[in-house]
């Protein structure tokens, strides 16, 4: 039986980033789940929530709370 090649489709996920400040810092656009995964050597599934306040980024993940 022949199988047809399947294409990899990007999955659309719900964002784990929550903005808590009324005024968003201009550099907040660089805070992404992928950047947090690279910085703390985590997988995407280990991240619970990323909270962005005006001058603070709080990361709550499996084994990491910074």
C-alpha positions in Angstrom: 0.0 0.0 0.0 1.3 3.5 -0.9 1.2 6.2 1.7 0.9 9.8 0.8 3.5 12.2 2.3 2.1 14.3 5.1 3.1 17.9 5.5 4.0 19.3 8.9 1.4 21.9 9.8 2.2 24.4 12.6 0.0 23.9 15.6 -1.9 26.9 17.0 -1.5 27.0 20.7 -3.0 29.2 23.4 -0.5 31.8 24.7 0.8 31.3 28.2 1.8 34.9 28.4 -0.4 37.1 30.7 0.2 40.9 30.7 -0.6 42.3 34.2 0.3 45.9 33.7 -1.8 48.7 32.3 1.2 50.1 30.5 3.1 47.5 28.5 6.9 47.9 28.3 8.1 48.4 24.7 10.5 45.4 25.1 7.7 43.0 26.1 7.2 42.0 22.5 10.5 40.0 22.8 9.1 37.9 25.6 7.9 34.7 23.9 7.5 31.1 25.0 10.3 30.1 22.7 12.7 32.6 24.2 11.9 31.3 27.7 12.4 27.7 26.6 15.8 28.6 25.2 16.9 30.7 28.2 15.9 28.2 30.9 16.4 25.0 28.9 12.7 24.0 29.3 10.2 22.3 27.0 7.1 24.2 26.0 4.9 21.8 28.0 6.8 22.5 31.2 5.8 26.2 31.2 2.7 26.9 33.3 2.4 30.7 32.9 4.5 33.7 32.0 3.4 37.0 33.7 4.6 40.3 32.3 4.4 43.2 34.6 5.7 46.6 33.6 9.3 46.0 34.6 9.3 42.3 35.7 8.8 39.0 33.8 7.7 36.2 36.1 8.1 32.6 34.8 6.3 29.8 36.5 7.3 26.5 35.1 8.1 22.9 36.2 11.2 23.3 38.4 11.5 27.0 37.7 10.0 30.0 39.5 11.9 33.1 38.6 
